[in-house]
Amino acid sequence: MTAPVPASGRRPLRPWNIPGRAAFHLAHRVAHRGLIVVWRTRRWRLVTGIRLQAWWHRSTVALEVAGDLRVGRRLRVSVETNTAGRMRVGSGGRWGDGVRIDLRGGELVIGERVDIRQHCVLQVKGRLEMVGPNLIQHGCTLHCDERVTIGDHAVLSEYVTVVDSSHRHGGTAGWFLHDLRTSPVNIGPEVWVAAKATIARGTDIGKGAVVGANSVVVRDVAPGSLVSGVPARVVGQRPPVEPGEAVSWEGPPLEFPELQRTPRPEEGR
């Protein structure tokens, strides 16, 4: 026999449900407090490790790390010998597991609410700046020898490579690894770089542009453009969006005749 349902349509609160809910909320609070302790410990290990490496390698690193930075496991930071660098990290940031940072005398500036996912690599010899908020998906590589700037609300998808230098092959400097040329890279606000794309040196990607997956960008991209291919070329334009309006894509269909399959001779018989 079931208990009658009140006129309000809600069943009465069972007394035995109250301790269970209280225990769940208590366990959630205890687990969150434990995570806070873990994040503080990892952040302390990060700062202490950088200072010890700088002292050991006779280098200097000016550190400004926000107190609420969430650091993942197996973070690796290296400091090059006889260099002077700077690292500033804003509040609300998160670094995933296995992130690697090589400080080679440059300046690493990470703004507020920058989310760097697992196994990203940051090689800093020049000035690498993420204005924030930004999302750097797992497996990305940022190689900065001169200057790399990532604007606010820009997103780098999985395994994106950004490099502001190149080696001239066949020059007069002997081994081509010794012939290094650099040019700044600027990724504007609200830019979306899709998975496995490469952003080469000397490129400027305008606000709101979209770079297709597996593309190689070797020249400037106009604001609001959709580029794709190797090398990347303009294949569409992002439609203007008013505040509060839904986004819809009405660009031309993507056609790549060089990728179309050629029928075999026997198929025509």
Salt bridges, closest charged atoms under 4 A:
GLU64 OE2 - ARG86 NH2 3.70
ASP97 OD2 - ARG73 NH2 2.96
ASP102 OD2 - ARG100 NH2 3.23
GLU107 OE2 - ARG86 NH1 2.42
GLU107 OE2 - ARG127 NH1 2.89
ASP115 OD2 - ARG94 NH2 2.91
ASP115 OD2 - ARG117 NE 2.86
GLU129 OE1 - ARG127 NH2 3.21
ASP145 OD1 - ARG104 NH2 3.35
ASP145 OD2 - HIS143 NE2 3.15
ASP152 OD2 - HIS153 ND1 2.95
GLU267 OE2 - ARG261 NH2 2.87
